């Protein structure tokens, strides 16, 4: 919530002030329990029919090829949106079909190795071939560079914008991809 974010920000400012001897105490600390705790809202898993409709919608989406490819890679690997959009070429061994995400990029700060299906390797080889084309200057370190600044990665908000255009706004969040994959894989044993 906005209130919780404001409290965290103010508390951080005062913690810094205390640690640099610019303040004696953090006045936010005594009121920390006054705000209700944020409740984690887990996204519901999509049904098989919804998955098909969503992926068909993206296949017919007239958006940037890079956006569609990043979205497909997210589904093929069940990675978090930020892991996909921030993917760097150095993380991939396409000959071995392996994606190794370094610990600092992972939510639990532990290196993660993902075996890549053939479809993901093919998609990445296509992206590799396109990385220096389309009038873009030089190759980016990112598989999916930002459209305006190739030294930065695509933002996960790109997925939300595409979903809005496709009419999936409010029905599905990219963060539900992992929930959906986990639910269906568990149902299959």
C-alpha beads as a LAMMPS data file, in Angstrom:
LAMMPS data file: protein, C-alpha beads

189 atoms
188 bonds

1 atom types
1 bond types

-500.0 500.0 xlo xhi
-500.0 500.0 ylo yhi
-500.0 500.0 zlo zhi

Masses

1 110.0

Atoms # bond

1 1 1 0.000 0.000 0.000
2 1 1 1.003 3.627 -0.341
3 1 1 1.033 4.113 3.439
4 1 1 3.336 1.138 3.986
5 1 1 5.702 2.332 1.252
6 1 1 5.761 5.839 2.755
7 1 1 6.515 4.355 6.178
8 1 1 9.397 2.230 4.772
9 1 1 10.831 5.232 2.948
10 1 1 10.646 7.547 5.951
11 1 1 12.048 4.874 8.257
12 1 1 14.963 4.324 5.847
13 1 1 15.722 8.045 5.803
14 1 1 15.739 8.236 9.595
15 1 1 17.776 5.025 9.941
16 1 1 20.410 6.613 7.698
17 1 1 20.256 9.838 9.712
18 1 1 20.801 7.901 12.955
19 1 1 23.659 5.842 11.513
20 1 1 25.403 9.005 10.238
21 1 1 24.837 10.790 13.570
22 1 1 22.466 13.377 12.081
23 1 1 19.573 12.249 14.301
24 1 1 19.326 10.556 17.683
25 1 1 16.307 8.351 17.010
26 1 1 14.035 7.111 14.270
27 1 1 10.611 8.691 15.051
28 1 1 8.908 6.271 12.643
29 1 1 9.946 3.202 14.666
30 1 1 7.396 3.586 17.527
31 1 1 4.464 3.781 15.087
32 1 1 5.547 0.857 12.874
33 1 1 2.728 -1.375 14.159
34 1 1 0.062 1.299 13.680
35 1 1 -0.287 0.441 9.988
36 1 1 -1.987 -2.833 9.075
37 1 1 0.336 -5.440 7.559
38 1 1 0.272 -5.911 3.808
39 1 1 -1.562 -9.065 2.859
40 1 1 0.141 -11.057 0.136
41 1 1 -2.286 -11.518 -2.706
42 1 1 -1.492 -14.705 -4.545
43 1 1 -2.547 -14.749 -8.168
44 1 1 -4.916 -17.511 -9.214
45 1 1 -3.752 -20.118 -11.696
46 1 1 -5.151 -19.923 -15.212
47 1 1 -7.209 -22.822 -16.515
48 1 1 -5.917 -24.853 -19.459
49 1 1 -8.415 -23.072 -21.717
50 1 1 -7.278 -19.663 -20.469
51 1 1 -3.612 -20.545 -21.057
52 1 1 -4.437 -21.473 -24.642
53 1 1 -6.427 -18.281 -25.208
54 1 1 -3.677 -16.133 -23.676
55 1 1 -0.877 -17.689 -25.735
56 1 1 -2.954 -17.552 -28.937
57 1 1 -3.616 -13.878 -28.182
58 1 1 0.106 -13.222 -27.879
59 1 1 0.802 -15.173 -31.099
60 1 1 -1.576 -12.825 -32.922
61 1 1 -0.341 -9.753 -31.056
62 1 1 0.988 -7.093 -33.396
63 1 1 3.431 -5.896 -30.786
64 1 1 7.166 -5.837 -30.777
65 1 1 8.640 -9.252 -31.663
66 1 1 10.933 -8.880 -28.666
67 1 1 7.974 -8.474 -26.262
68 1 1 6.248 -11.573 -27.646
69 1 1 9.516 -13.552 -27.462
70 1 1 10.179 -12.513 -23.865
71 1 1 6.632 -13.488 -22.913
72 1 1 7.038 -16.899 -24.569
73 1 1 10.370 -17.469 -22.800
74 1 1 8.666 -16.709 -19.482
75 1 1 6.080 -19.422 -20.190
76 1 1 8.621 -21.932 -21.520
77 1 1 10.800 -21.618 -18.418
78 1 1 8.243 -20.517 -15.781
79 1 1 10.673 -17.824 -14.646
80 1 1 9.646 -14.592 -12.964
81 1 1 8.962 -11.644 -15.307
82 1 1 12.004 -9.721 -14.013
83 1 1 14.280 -12.737 -14.527
84 1 1 13.222 -12.962 -18.173
85 1 1 13.268 -9.261 -18.998
86 1 1 16.670 -8.881 -17.286
87 1 1 18.198 -11.945 -18.973
88 1 1 21.759 -11.410 -20.183
89 1 1 23.400 -13.293 -23.033
90 1 1 26.240 -14.375 -20.736
91 1 1 23.741 -16.430 -18.696
92 1 1 22.948 -18.784 -21.570
93 1 1 24.772 -21.818 -22.913
94 1 1 22.604 -22.591 -25.914
95 1 1 24.743 -25.555 -27.004
96 1 1 24.109 -27.173 -23.607
97 1 1 20.532 -25.798 -23.450
98 1 1 21.118 -24.275 -20.008
99 1 1 20.261 -20.913 -18.475
100 1 1 22.192 -20.014 -15.318
101 1 1 20.865 -17.016 -13.431
102 1 1 23.367 -15.611 -10.942
103 1 1 22.412 -15.413 -7.265
104 1 1 22.100 -11.590 -7.113
105 1 1 19.335 -11.680 -9.751
106 1 1 17.327 -14.333 -7.924
107 1 1 14.642 -13.667 -5.320
108 1 1 16.310 -15.976 -2.757
109 1 1 19.835 -14.898 -3.745
110 1 1 20.797 -18.409 -4.821
111 1 1 22.100 -19.336 -8.295
112 1 1 19.411 -20.972 -10.420
113 1 1 20.038 -23.320 -13.359
114 1 1 17.222 -23.869 -15.828
115 1 1 17.361 -26.587 -18.486
116 1 1 15.991 -25.062 -21.672
117 1 1 13.457 -26.823 -23.871
118 1 1 14.172 -26.921 -27.599
119 1 1 11.570 -24.198 -28.228
120 1 1 13.389 -21.828 -25.846
121 1 1 16.773 -22.524 -27.488
122 1 1 15.242 -21.845 -30.924
123 1 1 13.651 -18.630 -29.670
124 1 1 16.960 -17.461 -28.149
125 1 1 18.920 -18.281 -31.320
126 1 1 16.409 -16.167 -33.263
127 1 1 16.864 -13.307 -30.793
128 1 1 20.644 -13.700 -31.100
129 1 1 20.379 -13.342 -34.856
130 1 1 18.244 -10.221 -34.538
131 1 1 20.245 -8.528 -31.787
132 1 1 22.267 -6.314 -34.111
133 1 1 19.595 -5.743 -36.756
134 1 1 16.596 -3.448 -37.136
135 1 1 18.711 -0.306 -37.278
136 1 1 19.814 -0.766 -33.679
137 1 1 23.418 0.096 -33.055
138 1 1 25.564 -2.633 -31.557
139 1 1 24.721 -5.741 -29.660
140 1 1 23.180 -5.434 -26.210
141 1 1 24.277 -7.449 -23.180
142 1 1 20.565 -8.086 -22.620
143 1 1 18.546 -10.646 -24.542
144 1 1 15.603 -8.243 -24.402
145 1 1 17.015 -4.704 -24.262
146 1 1 14.944 -1.647 -23.433
147 1 1 13.496 -0.138 -26.607
148 1 1 14.978 3.322 -25.937
149 1 1 18.252 2.413 -24.204
150 1 1 19.995 -0.826 -25.179
151 1 1 22.254 -0.602 -22.111
152 1 1 19.203 -1.387 -19.927
153 1 1 16.839 -4.360 -19.964
154 1 1 13.230 -4.338 -21.075
155 1 1 10.969 -3.527 -18.145
156 1 1 8.446 -6.075 -16.848
157 1 1 5.820 -3.336 -17.319
158 1 1 6.082 -4.113 -21.039
159 1 1 4.166 -7.344 -20.359
160 1 1 1.415 -5.492 -18.493
161 1 1 1.032 -3.034 -21.385
162 1 1 0.732 -5.856 -23.926
163 1 1 -1.803 -7.637 -21.707
164 1 1 -3.830 -4.438 -21.495
165 1 1 -3.887 -4.158 -25.294
166 1 1 -4.953 -7.827 -25.564
167 1 1 -7.796 -7.352 -23.070
168 1 1 -6.231 -9.462 -20.305
169 1 1 -5.811 -6.558 -17.894
170 1 1 -7.176 -7.633 -14.497
171 1 1 -7.683 -11.243 -15.636
172 1 1 -4.045 -12.314 -15.520
173 1 1 -0.769 -11.007 -14.153
174 1 1 2.632 -12.182 -15.448
175 1 1 3.433 -13.114 -11.843
176 1 1 0.706 -15.791 -12.091
177 1 1 2.728 -17.710 -14.695
178 1 1 4.698 -19.602 -12.052
179 1 1 1.542 -20.305 -10.038
180 1 1 -0.183 -21.590 -13.153
181 1 1 2.754 -23.800 -14.126
182 1 1 3.135 -25.181 -10.608
183 1 1 -0.580 -25.903 -10.269
184 1 1 -0.838 -27.779 -13.572
185 1 1 2.429 -29.697 -13.092
186 1 1 1.328 -30.784 -9.602
187 1 1 -2.031 -31.905 -10.972
188 1 1 -0.147 -34.039 -13.511
189 1 1 1.915 -35.608 -10.728

Bonds

1 1 1 2
2 1 2 3
3 1 3 4
4 1 4 5
5 1 5 6
6 1 6 7
7 1 7 8
8 1 8 9
9 1 9 10
10 1 10 11
11 1 11 12
12 1 12 13
13 1 13 14
14 1 14 15
15 1 15 16
16 1 16 17
17 1 17 18
18 1 18 19
19 1 19 20
20 1 20 21
21 1 21 22
22 1 22 23
23 1 23 24
24 1 24 25
25 1 25 26
26 1 26 27
27 1 27 28
28 1 28 29
29 1 29 30
30 1 30 31
31 1 31 32
32 1 32 33
33 1 33 34
34 1 34 35
35 1 35 36
36 1 36 37
37 1 37 38
38 1 38 39
39 1 39 40
40 1 40 41
41 1 41 42
42 1 42 43
43 1 43 44
44 1 44 45
45 1 45 46
46 1 46 47
47 1 47 48
48 1 48 49
49 1 49 50
50 1 50 51
51 1 51 52
52 1 52 53
53 1 53 54
54 1 54 55
55 1 55 56
56 1 56 57
57 1 57 58
58 1 58 59
59 1 59 60
60 1 60 61
61 1 61 62
62 1 62 63
63 1 63 64
64 1 64 65
65 1 65 66
66 1 66 67
67 1 67 68
68 1 68 69
69 1 69 70
70 1 70 71
71 1 71 72
72 1 72 73
73 1 73 74
74 1 74 75
75 1 75 76
76 1 76 77
77 1 77 78
78 1 78 79
79 1 79 80
80 1 80 81
81 1 81 82
82 1 82 83
83 1 83 84
84 1 84 85
85 1 85 86
86 1 86 87
87 1 87 88
88 1 88 89
89 1 89 90
90 1 90 91
91 1 91 92
92 1 92 93
93 1 93 94
94 1 94 95
95 1 95 96
96 1 96 97
97 1 97 98
98 1 98 99
99 1 99 100
100 1 100 101
101 1 101 102
102 1 102 103
103 1 103 104
104 1 104 105
105 1 105 106
106 1 106 107
107 1 107 108
108 1 108 109
109 1 109 110
110 1 110 111
111 1 111 112
112 1 112 113
113 1 113 114
114 1 114 115
115 1 115 116
116 1 116 117
117 1 117 118
118 1 118 119
119 1 119 120
120 1 120 121
121 1 121 122
122 1 122 123
123 1 123 124
124 1 124 125
125 1 125 126
126 1 126 127
127 1 127 128
128 1 128 129
129 1 129 130
130 1 130 131
131 1 131 132
132 1 132 133
133 1 133 134
134 1 134 135
135 1 135 136
136 1 136 137
137 1 137 138
138 1 138 139
139 1 139 140
140 1 140 141
141 1 141 142
142 1 142 143
143 1 143 144
144 1 144 145
145 1 145 146
146 1 146 147
147 1 147 148
148 1 148 149
149 1 149 150
150 1 150 151
151 1 151 152
152 1 152 153
153 1 153 154
154 1 154 155
155 1 155 156
156 1 156 157
157 1 157 158
158 1 158 159
159 1 159 160
160 1 160 161
161 1 161 162
162 1 162 163
163 1 163 164
164 1 164 165
165 1 165 166
166 1 166 167
167 1 167 168
168 1 168 169
169 1 169 170
170 1 170 171
171 1 171 172
172 1 172 173
173 1 173 174
174 1 174 175
175 1 175 176
176 1 176 177
177 1 177 178
178 1 178 179
179 1 179 180
180 1 180 181
181 1 181 182
182 1 182 183
183 1 183 184
184 1 184 185
185 1 185 186
186 1 186 187
187 1 187 188
188 1 188 189
